[in-house]
């Protein structure tokens, strides 16, 4: 029973964080410089895409540069 309560609390906390992230998303494009396979380039993405990439990087324990290099291969 305690595990279920803890799980529900975790889910509610995650949904709150997600709601806060979504509330701060704007439609304007953000430009960031990244290094892809030792070549520097710039990416222009919406805030939602940058947030998604940051989440993927955290989950995979990679830097943005490493993730972009993997995608390019």
PyMOL Python script that loads the backbone (N, CA, C, O; Angstrom):
from pymol import cmd

cmd.read_pdbstr("""\
ATOM      1  N   UNK A   1       0.817  -1.196   0.000  1.00  0.00           N
ATOM      2  CA  UNK A   1       0.000   0.000   0.000  1.00  0.00           C
ATOM      3  C   UNK A   1       0.863   1.263   0.000  1.00  0.00           C
ATOM      4  O   UNK A   1       0.570   2.227  -0.708  1.00  0.00           O
ATOM      5  N   UNK A   2       1.929   1.245   0.802  1.00  0.00           N
ATOM      6  CA  UNK A   2       2.824   2.403   0.868  1.00  0.00           C
ATOM      7  C   UNK A   2       3.501   2.622  -0.480  1.00  0.00           C
ATOM      8  O   UNK A   2       3.707   3.765  -0.890  1.00  0.00           O
ATOM      9  N   UNK A   3       3.852   1.528  -1.181  1.00  0.00           N
ATOM     10  CA  UNK A   3       4.487   1.646  -2.492  1.00  0.00           C
ATOM     11  C   UNK A   3       3.564   2.337  -3.489  1.00  0.00           C
ATOM     12  O   UNK A   3       4.010   3.137  -4.312  1.00  0.00           O
ATOM     13  N   UNK A   4       2.282   2.023  -3.408  1.00  0.00           N
ATOM     14  CA  UNK A   4       1.309   2.636  -4.324  1.00  0.00           C
ATOM     15  C   UNK A   4       1.203   4.130  -4.049  1.00  0.00           C
ATOM     16  O   UNK A   4       1.164   4.937  -4.978  1.00  0.00           O
ATOM     17  N   UNK A   5       1.156   4.495  -2.775  1.00  0.00           N
ATOM     18  CA  UNK A   5       1.071   5.916  -2.408  1.00  0.00           C
ATOM     19  C   UNK A   5       2.315   6.661  -2.886  1.00  0.00           C
ATOM     20  O   UNK A   5       2.211   7.761  -3.430  1.00  0.00           O
ATOM     21  N   UNK A   6       3.484   6.068  -2.686  1.00  0.00           N
ATOM     22  CA  UNK A   6       4.721   6.696  -3.144  1.00  0.00           C
ATOM     23  C   UNK A   6       4.735   6.829  -4.658  1.00  0.00           C
ATOM     24  O   UNK A   6       5.181   7.844  -5.192  1.00  0.00           O
ATOM     25  N   UNK A   7       4.246   5.802  -5.353  1.00  0.00           N
ATOM     26  CA  UNK A   7       4.191   5.853  -6.816  1.00  0.00           C
ATOM     27  C   UNK A   7       3.266   6.971  -7.278  1.00  0.00           C
ATOM     28  O   UNK A   7       3.608   7.720  -8.194  1.00  0.00           O
ATOM     29  N   UNK A   8       2.100   7.090  -6.654  1.00  0.00           N
ATOM     30  CA  UNK A   8       1.145   8.139  -7.028  1.00  0.00           C
ATOM     31  C   UNK A   8       1.755   9.517  -6.752  1.00  0.00           C
ATOM     32  O   UNK A   8       1.611  10.427  -7.568  1.00  0.00           O
ATOM     33  N   UNK A   9       2.429   9.681  -5.622  1.00  0.00           N
ATOM     34  CA  UNK A   9       3.095  10.952  -5.324  1.00  0.00           C
ATOM     35  C   UNK A   9       4.144  11.278  -6.375  1.00  0.00           C
ATOM     36  O   UNK A   9       4.250  12.423  -6.816  1.00  0.00           O
ATOM     37  N   UNK A  10       4.929  10.267  -6.782  1.00  0.00           N
ATOM     38  CA  UNK A  10       5.945  10.472  -7.806  1.00  0.00           C
ATOM     39  C   UNK A  10       5.297  10.906  -9.112  1.00  0.00           C
ATOM     40  O   UNK A  10       5.777  11.836  -9.759  1.00  0.00           O
ATOM     41  N   UNK A  11       4.211  10.244  -9.509  1.00  0.00           N
ATOM     42  CA  UNK A  11       3.524  10.587 -10.759  1.00  0.00           C
ATOM     43  C   UNK A  11       2.964  12.006 -10.710  1.00  0.00           C
ATOM     44  O   UNK A  11       3.060  12.750 -11.686  1.00  0.00           O
ATOM     45  N   UNK A  12       2.384  12.374  -9.583  1.00  0.00           N
ATOM     46  CA  UNK A  12       1.839  13.724  -9.456  1.00  0.00           C
ATOM     47  C   UNK A  12       2.941  14.776  -9.522  1.00  0.00           C
ATOM     48  O   UNK A  12       2.775  15.829 -10.138  1.00  0.00           O
ATOM     49  N   UNK A  13       4.067  14.478  -8.881  1.00  0.00           N
ATOM     50  CA  UNK A  13       5.200  15.404  -8.927  1.00  0.00           C
ATOM     51  C   UNK A  13       5.704  15.549 -10.365  1.00  0.00           C
ATOM     52  O   UNK A  13       5.984  16.659 -10.817  1.00  0.00           O
ATOM     53  N   UNK A  14       5.819  14.423 -11.085  1.00  0.00           N
ATOM     54  CA  UNK A  14       6.278  14.460 -12.468  1.00  0.00           C
ATOM     55  C   UNK A  14       5.312  15.263 -13.329  1.00  0.00           C
ATOM     56  O   UNK A  14       5.742  16.067 -14.155  1.00  0.00           O
ATOM     57  N   UNK A  15       4.017  15.054 -13.144  1.00  0.00           N
ATOM     58  CA  UNK A  15       3.026  15.791 -13.928  1.00  0.00           C
ATOM     59  C   UNK A  15       3.089  17.289 -13.628  1.00  0.00           C
ATOM     60  O   UNK A  15       2.904  18.107 -14.528  1.00  0.00           O
ATOM     61  N   UNK A  16       3.345  17.648 -12.391  1.00  0.00           N
ATOM     62  CA  UNK A  16       3.478  19.062 -12.034  1.00  0.00           C
ATOM     63  C   UNK A  16       4.685  19.680 -12.717  1.00  0.00           C
ATOM     64  O   UNK A  16       4.602  20.784 -13.255  1.00  0.00           O
ATOM     65  N   UNK A  17       5.815  18.967 -12.699  1.00  0.00           N
ATOM     66  CA  UNK A  17       7.023  19.458 -13.366  1.00  0.00           C
ATOM     67  C   UNK A  17       6.767  19.599 -14.858  1.00  0.00           C
ATOM     68  O   UNK A  17       7.166  20.593 -15.465  1.00  0.00           O
ATOM     69  N   UNK A  18       6.109  18.620 -15.449  1.00  0.00           N
ATOM     70  CA  UNK A  18       5.797  18.673 -16.879  1.00  0.00           C
ATOM     71  C   UNK A  18       4.876  19.847 -17.191  1.00  0.00           C
ATOM     72  O   UNK A  18       5.057  20.531 -18.198  1.00  0.00           O
ATOM     73  N   UNK A  19       3.893  20.078 -16.334  1.00  0.00           N
ATOM     74  CA  UNK A  19       2.975  21.199 -16.535  1.00  0.00           C
ATOM     75  C   UNK A  19       3.723  22.529 -16.476  1.00  0.00           C
ATOM     76  O   UNK A  19       3.463  23.427 -17.278  1.00  0.00           O
ATOM     77  N   UNK A  20       4.648  22.654 -15.529  1.00  0.00           N
ATOM     78  CA  UNK A  20       5.444  23.880 -15.410  1.00  0.00           C
ATOM     79  C   UNK A  20       6.299  24.080 -16.656  1.00  0.00           C
ATOM     80  O   UNK A  20       6.395  25.192 -17.175  1.00  0.00           O
ATOM     81  N   UNK A  21       6.929  22.987 -17.143  1.00  0.00           N
ATOM     82  CA  UNK A  21       7.741  23.099 -18.355  1.00  0.00           C
ATOM     83  C   UNK A  21       6.891  23.526 -19.534  1.00  0.00           C
ATOM     84  O   UNK A  21       7.300  24.387 -20.313  1.00  0.00           O
ATOM     85  N   UNK A  22       5.716  22.938 -19.678  1.00  0.00           N
ATOM     86  CA  UNK A  22       4.859  23.262 -20.814  1.00  0.00           C
ATOM     87  C   UNK A  22       4.342  24.705 -20.717  1.00  0.00           C
ATOM     88  O   UNK A  22       4.123  25.356 -21.739  1.00  0.00           O
ATOM     89  N   UNK A  23       4.150  25.195 -19.501  1.00  0.00           N
ATOM     90  CA  UNK A  23       3.652  26.556 -19.330  1.00  0.00           C
ATOM     91  C   UNK A  23       4.696  27.594 -19.742  1.00  0.00           C
ATOM     92  O   UNK A  23       4.350  28.723 -20.090  1.00  0.00           O
ATOM     93  N   UNK A  24       5.971  27.210 -19.701  1.00  0.00           N
ATOM     94  CA  UNK A  24       7.023  28.170 -20.032  1.00  0.00           C
ATOM     95  C   UNK A  24       7.446  28.103 -21.498  1.00  0.00           C
ATOM     96  O   UNK A  24       8.320  28.855 -21.929  1.00  0.00           O
ATOM     97  N   UNK A  25       6.836  27.216 -22.252  1.00  0.00           N
ATOM     98  CA  UNK A  25       7.225  27.051 -23.655  1.00  0.00           C
ATOM     99  C   UNK A  25       6.661  28.212 -24.494  1.00  0.00           C
ATOM    100  O   UNK A  25       5.482  28.553 -24.401  1.00  0.00           O
ATOM    101  N   UNK A  26       7.529  28.796 -25.303  1.00  0.00           N
ATOM    102  CA  UNK A  26       7.122  29.855 -26.222  1.00  0.00           C
ATOM    103  C   UNK A  26       7.359  29.358 -27.648  1.00  0.00           C
ATOM    104  O   UNK A  26       8.140  28.430 -27.861  1.00  0.00           O
ATOM    105  N   UNK A  27       6.696  29.964 -28.612  1.00  0.00           N
ATOM    106  CA  UNK A  27       6.815  29.531 -29.995  1.00  0.00           C
ATOM    107  C   UNK A  27       8.047  30.067 -30.712  1.00  0.00           C
ATOM    108  O   UNK A  27       8.321  29.656 -31.840  1.00  0.00           O
ATOM    109  N   UNK A  28       8.784  30.958 -30.100  1.00  0.00           N
ATOM    110  CA  UNK A  28       9.948  31.524 -30.772  1.00  0.00           C
ATOM    111  C   UNK A  28      11.067  30.492 -30.877  1.00  0.00           C
ATOM    112  O   UNK A  28      11.162  29.578 -30.057  1.00  0.00           O
ATOM    113  N   UNK A  29      11.895  30.645 -31.876  1.00  0.00           N
ATOM    114  CA  UNK A  29      13.005  29.721 -32.096  1.00  0.00           C
ATOM    115  C   UNK A  29      14.222  30.156 -31.283  1.00  0.00           C
ATOM    116  O   UNK A  29      14.494  31.345 -31.119  1.00  0.00           O
ATOM    117  N   UNK A  30      14.936  29.169 -30.787  1.00  0.00           N
ATOM    118  CA  UNK A  30      16.148  29.410 -30.012  1.00  0.00           C
ATOM    119  C   UNK A  30      17.319  28.826 -30.789  1.00  0.00           C
ATOM    120  O   UNK A  30      17.257  27.686 -31.248  1.00  0.00           O
ATOM    121  N   UNK A  31      18.380  29.600 -30.935  1.00  0.00           N
ATOM    122  CA  UNK A  31      19.566  29.159 -31.665  1.00  0.00           C
ATOM    123  C   UNK A  31      20.651  28.783 -30.663  1.00  0.00           C
ATOM    124  O   UNK A  31      20.977  29.557 -29.762  1.00  0.00           O
ATOM    125  N   UNK A  32      21.207  27.576 -30.833  1.00  0.00           N
ATOM    126  CA  UNK A  32      22.318  27.121 -29.987  1.00  0.00           C
ATOM    127  C   UNK A  32      23.404  26.549 -30.884  1.00  0.00           C
ATOM    128  O   UNK A  32      23.123  25.952 -31.923  1.00  0.00           O
ATOM    129  N   UNK A  33      24.652  26.741 -30.461  1.00  0.00           N
ATOM    130  CA  UNK A  33      25.787  26.152 -31.162  1.00  0.00           C
ATOM    131  C   UNK A  33      26.067  24.766 -30.592  1.00  0.00           C
ATOM    132  O   UNK A  33      26.101  24.577 -29.376  1.00  0.00           O
ATOM    133  N   UNK A  34      26.264  23.808 -31.478  1.00  0.00           N
ATOM    134  CA  UNK A  34      26.616  22.452 -31.059  1.00  0.00           C
ATOM    135  C   UNK A  34      27.779  21.952 -31.910  1.00  0.00           C
ATOM    136  O   UNK A  34      27.992  22.415 -33.030  1.00  0.00           O
ATOM    137  N   UNK A  35      28.517  21.011 -31.362  1.00  0.00           N
ATOM    138  CA  UNK A  35      29.611  20.380 -32.100  1.00  0.00           C
ATOM    139  C   UNK A  35      29.163  18.981 -32.484  1.00  0.00           C
ATOM    140  O   UNK A  35      28.842  18.155 -31.630  1.00  0.00           O
ATOM    141  N   UNK A  36      29.147  18.733 -33.780  1.00  0.00           N
ATOM    142  CA  UNK A  36      28.727  17.434 -34.311  1.00  0.00           C
ATOM    143  C   UNK A  36      29.933  16.806 -34.995  1.00  0.00           C
ATOM    144  O   UNK A  36      30.407  17.296 -36.020  1.00  0.00           O
ATOM    145  N   UNK A  37      30.420  15.717 -34.415  1.00  0.00           N
ATOM    146  CA  UNK A  37      31.603  15.043 -34.952  1.00  0.00           C
ATOM    147  C   UNK A  37      32.743  16.035 -35.217  1.00  0.00           C
ATOM    148  O   UNK A  37      33.327  16.056 -36.300  1.00  0.00           O
ATOM    149  N   UNK A  38      33.038  16.837 -34.224  1.00  0.00           N
ATOM    150  CA  UNK A  38      34.136  17.810 -34.231  1.00  0.00           C
ATOM    151  C   UNK A  38      33.922  18.991 -35.178  1.00  0.00           C
ATOM    152  O   UNK A  38      34.854  19.755 -35.432  1.00  0.00           O
ATOM    153  N   UNK A  39      32.717  19.146 -35.698  1.00  0.00           N
ATOM    154  CA  UNK A  39      32.395  20.303 -36.537  1.00  0.00           C
ATOM    155  C   UNK A  39      31.354  21.152 -35.818  1.00  0.00           C
ATOM    156  O   UNK A  39      30.312  20.646 -35.401  1.00  0.00           O
ATOM    157  N   UNK A  40      31.637  22.430 -35.677  1.00  0.00           N
ATOM    158  CA  UNK A  40      30.714  23.322 -34.987  1.00  0.00           C
ATOM    159  C   UNK A  40      29.634  23.803 -35.956  1.00  0.00           C
ATOM    160  O   UNK A  40      29.918  24.200 -37.086  1.00  0.00           O
ATOM    161  N   UNK A  41      28.399  23.754 -35.484  1.00  0.00           N
ATOM    162  CA  UNK A  41      27.272  24.216 -36.288  1.00  0.00           C
ATOM    163  C   UNK A  41      26.229  24.809 -35.350  1.00  0.00           C
ATOM    164  O   UNK A  41      26.367  24.721 -34.130  1.00  0.00           O
ATOM    165  N   UNK A  42      25.204  25.403 -35.905  1.00  0.00           N
ATOM    166  CA  UNK A  42      24.141  25.964 -35.072  1.00  0.00           C
ATOM    167  C   UNK A  42      22.821  25.289 -35.413  1.00  0.00           C
ATOM    168  O   UNK A  42      22.567  24.916 -36.558  1.00  0.00           O
ATOM    169  N   UNK A  43      21.996  25.144 -34.399  1.00  0.00           N
ATOM    170  CA  UNK A  43      20.661  24.567 -34.565  1.00  0.00           C
ATOM    171  C   UNK A  43      19.635  25.595 -34.114  1.00  0.00           C
ATOM    172  O   UNK A  43      19.821  26.272 -33.104  1.00  0.00           O
ATOM    173  N   UNK A  44      18.559  25.703 -34.867  1.00  0.00           N
ATOM    174  CA  UNK A  44      17.472  26.611 -34.527  1.00  0.00           C
ATOM    175  C   UNK A  44      16.229  25.760 -34.289  1.00  0.00           C
ATOM    176  O   UNK A  44      15.653  25.205 -35.224  1.00  0.00           O
ATOM    177  N   UNK A  45      15.824  25.667 -33.017  1.00  0.00           N
ATOM    178  CA  UNK A  45      14.685  24.831 -32.642  1.00  0.00           C
ATOM    179  C   UNK A  45      13.760  25.586 -31.706  1.00  0.00           C
ATOM    180  O   UNK A  45      14.156  26.572 -31.084  1.00  0.00           O
ATOM    181  N   UNK A  46      12.524  25.115 -31.612  1.00  0.00           N
ATOM    182  CA  UNK A  46      11.589  25.681 -30.647  1.00  0.00           C
ATOM    183  C   UNK A  46      11.991  25.242 -29.245  1.00  0.00           C
ATOM    184  O   UNK A  46      12.692  24.246 -29.064  1.00  0.00           O
ATOM    185  N   UNK A  47      11.539  25.995 -28.273  1.00  0.00           N
ATOM    186  CA  UNK A  47      11.872  25.706 -26.877  1.00  0.00           C
ATOM    187  C   UNK A  47      11.470  24.278 -26.484  1.00  0.00           C
ATOM    188  O   UNK A  47      12.200  23.611 -25.751  1.00  0.00           O
ATOM    189  N   UNK A  48      10.331  23.815 -26.958  1.00  0.00           N
ATOM    190  CA  UNK A  48       9.869  22.460 -26.630  1.00  0.00           C
ATOM    191  C   UNK A  48      10.866  21.412 -27.116  1.00  0.00           C
ATOM    192  O   UNK A  48      11.106  20.419 -26.430  1.00  0.00           O
ATOM    193  N   UNK A  49      11.442  21.626 -28.283  1.00  0.00           N
ATOM    194  CA  UNK A  49      12.421  20.679 -28.822  1.00  0.00           C
ATOM    195  C   UNK A  49      13.700  20.687 -27.997  1.00  0.00           C
ATOM    196  O   UNK A  49      14.281  19.631 -27.742  1.00  0.00           O
ATOM    197  N   UNK A  50      14.148  21.879 -27.574  1.00  0.00           N
ATOM    198  CA  UNK A  50      15.343  21.958 -26.727  1.00  0.00           C
ATOM    199  C   UNK A  50      15.112  21.253 -25.399  1.00  0.00           C
ATOM    200  O   UNK A  50      15.993  20.549 -24.904  1.00  0.00           O
ATOM    201  N   UNK A  51      13.930  21.440 -24.823  1.00  0.00           N
ATOM    202  CA  UNK A  51      13.606  20.769 -23.553  1.00  0.00           C
ATOM    203  C   UNK A  51      13.594  19.258 -23.729  1.00  0.00           C
ATOM    204  O   UNK A  51      14.073  18.525 -22.864  1.00  0.00           O
ATOM    205  N   UNK A  52      13.047  18.793 -24.845  1.00  0.00           N
ATOM    206  CA  UNK A  52      13.021  17.355 -25.111  1.00  0.00           C
ATOM    207  C   UNK A  52      14.437  16.807 -25.267  1.00  0.00           C
ATOM    208  O   UNK A  52      14.752  15.737 -24.747  1.00  0.00           O
ATOM    209  N   UNK A  53      15.288  17.539 -25.982  1.00  0.00           N
ATOM    210  CA  UNK A  53      16.679  17.105 -26.139  1.00  0.00           C
ATOM    211  C   UNK A  53      17.404  17.070 -24.794  1.00  0.00           C
ATOM    212  O   UNK A  53      18.182  16.152 -24.534  1.00  0.00           O
ATOM    213  N   UNK A  54      17.154  18.058 -23.944  1.00  0.00           N
ATOM    214  CA  UNK A  54      17.766  18.069 -22.615  1.00  0.00           C
ATOM    215  C   UNK A  54      17.330  16.850 -21.800  1.00  0.00           C
ATOM    216  O   UNK A  54      18.141  16.242 -21.101  1.00  0.00           O
ATOM    217  N   UNK A  55      16.035  16.493 -21.895  1.00  0.00           N
ATOM    218  CA  UNK A  55      15.538  15.312 -21.180  1.00  0.00           C
ATOM    219  C   UNK A  55      16.195  14.038 -21.698  1.00  0.00           C
ATOM    220  O   UNK A  55      16.567  13.165 -20.914  1.00  0.00           O
ATOM    221  N   UNK A  56      16.337  13.930 -23.009  1.00  0.00           N
ATOM    222  CA  UNK A  56      16.982  12.751 -23.596  1.00  0.00           C
ATOM    223  C   UNK A  56      18.433  12.666 -23.150  1.00  0.00           C
ATOM    224  O   UNK A  56      18.919  11.587 -22.812  1.00  0.00           O
ATOM    225  N   UNK A  57      19.125  13.796 -23.148  1.00  0.00           N
ATOM    226  CA  UNK A  57      20.524  13.819 -22.714  1.00  0.00           C
ATOM    227  C   UNK A  57      20.658  13.374 -21.264  1.00  0.00           C
ATOM    228  O   UNK A  57      21.568  12.614 -20.932  1.00  0.00           O
ATOM    229  N   UNK A  58      19.768  13.835 -20.405  1.00  0.00           N
ATOM    230  CA  UNK A  58      19.811  13.423 -19.002  1.00  0.00           C
ATOM    231  C   UNK A  58      19.559  11.925 -18.883  1.00  0.00           C
ATOM    232  O   UNK A  58      20.254  11.234 -18.138  1.00  0.00           O
ATOM    233  N   UNK A  59      18.577  11.426 -19.607  1.00  0.00           N
ATOM    234  CA  UNK A  59      18.223  10.008 -19.529  1.00  0.00           C
ATOM    235  C   UNK A  59      19.355   9.124 -20.038  1.00  0.00           C
ATOM    236  O   UNK A  59      19.654   8.089 -19.443  1.00  0.00           O
ATOM    237  N   UNK A  60      19.982   9.530 -21.134  1.00  0.00           N
ATOM    238  CA  UNK A  60      21.043   8.734 -21.757  1.00  0.00           C
ATOM    239  C   UNK A  60      22.434   9.046 -21.187  1.00  0.00           C
ATOM    240  O   UNK A  60      23.412   8.399 -21.560  1.00  0.00           O
ATOM    241  N   UNK A  61      22.525  10.026 -20.293  1.00  0.00           N
ATOM    242  CA  UNK A  61      23.790  10.475 -19.699  1.00  0.00           C
ATOM    243  C   UNK A  61      24.781  10.854 -20.804  1.00  0.00           C
ATOM    244  O   UNK A  61      25.900  10.343 -20.867  1.00  0.00           O
ATOM    245  N   UNK A  62      24.335  11.760 -21.663  1.00  0.00           N
ATOM    246  CA  UNK A  62      25.142  12.268 -22.771  1.00  0.00           C
ATOM    247  C   UNK A  62      25.083  13.786 -22.770  1.00  0.00           C
ATOM    248  O   UNK A  62      24.137  14.386 -22.261  1.00  0.00           O
ATOM    249  N   UNK A  63      26.097  14.387 -23.340  1.00  0.00           N
ATOM    250  CA  UNK A  63      26.025  15.831 -23.569  1.00  0.00           C
ATOM    251  C   UNK A  63      25.220  16.063 -24.853  1.00  0.00           C
ATOM    252  O   UNK A  63      24.997  15.142 -25.638  1.00  0.00           O
ATOM    253  N   UNK A  64      24.800  17.292 -25.042  1.00  0.00           N
ATOM    254  CA  UNK A  64      24.062  17.640 -26.256  1.00  0.00           C
ATOM    255  C   UNK A  64      24.920  17.366 -27.492  1.00  0.00           C
ATOM    256  O   UNK A  64      24.419  16.900 -28.515  1.00  0.00           O
ATOM    257  N   UNK A  65      26.212  17.661 -27.386  1.00  0.00           N
ATOM    258  CA  UNK A  65      27.131  17.454 -28.503  1.00  0.00           C
ATOM    259  C   UNK A  65      27.249  15.963 -28.847  1.00  0.00           C
ATOM    260  O   UNK A  65      27.250  15.585 -30.019  1.00  0.00           O
ATOM    261  N   UNK A  66      27.348  15.134 -27.823  1.00  0.00           N
ATOM    262  CA  UNK A  66      27.449  13.685 -28.046  1.00  0.00           C
ATOM    263  C   UNK A  66      26.176  13.139 -28.676  1.00  0.00           C
ATOM    264  O   UNK A  66      26.232  12.315 -29.589  1.00  0.00           O
ATOM    265  N   UNK A  67      25.021  13.602 -28.185  1.00  0.00           N
ATOM    266  CA  UNK A  67      23.756  13.146 -28.739  1.00  0.00           C
ATOM    267  C   UNK A  67      23.615  13.539 -30.209  1.00  0.00           C
ATOM    268  O   UNK A  67      23.206  12.724 -31.036  1.00  0.00           O
ATOM    269  N   UNK A  68      23.950  14.777 -30.529  1.00  0.00           N
ATOM    270  CA  UNK A  68      23.865  15.234 -31.918  1.00  0.00           C
ATOM    271  C   UNK A  68      24.827  14.455 -32.810  1.00  0.00           C
ATOM    272  O   UNK A  68      24.497  14.163 -33.959  1.00  0.00           O
ATOM    273  N   UNK A  69      26.000  14.119 -32.306  1.00  0.00           N
ATOM    274  CA  UNK A  69      26.948  13.327 -33.078  1.00  0.00           C
ATOM    275  C   UNK A  69      26.414  11.915 -33.332  1.00  0.00           C
ATOM    276  O   UNK A  69      26.626  11.352 -34.406  1.00  0.00           O
ATOM    277  N   UNK A  70      25.726  11.351 -32.348  1.00  0.00           N
ATOM    278  CA  UNK A  70      25.136  10.020 -32.539  1.00  0.00           C
ATOM    279  C   UNK A  70      24.029  10.055 -33.575  1.00  0.00           C
ATOM    280  O   UNK A  70      23.911   9.150 -34.401  1.00  0.00           O
ATOM    281  N   UNK A  71      23.226  11.091 -33.529  1.00  0.00           N
ATOM    282  CA  UNK A  71      22.109  11.217 -34.491  1.00  0.00           C
ATOM    283  C   UNK A  71      22.650  11.400 -35.898  1.00  0.00           C
ATOM    284  O   UNK A  71      22.083  10.871 -36.854  1.00  0.00           O
ATOM    285  N   UNK A  72      23.736  12.141 -36.036  1.00  0.00           N
ATOM    286  CA  UNK A  72      24.316  12.437 -37.367  1.00  0.00           C
ATOM    287  C   UNK A  72      24.857  11.181 -38.020  1.00  0.00           C
ATOM    288  O   UNK A  72      24.834  11.072 -39.246  1.00  0.00           O
ATOM    289  N   UNK A  73      25.345  10.224 -37.234  1.00  0.00           N
ATOM    290  CA  UNK A  73      25.952   9.005 -37.801  1.00  0.00           C
ATOM    291  C   UNK A  73      24.935   8.220 -38.495  1.00  0.00           C
ATOM    292  O   UNK A  73      25.241   7.159 -39.040  1.00  0.00           O
TER     293      UNK A  73
END
""", "prot")
cmd.dss("prot")
cmd.show_as("cartoon", "prot")
cmd.util.cbc("prot")
cmd.orient("prot")
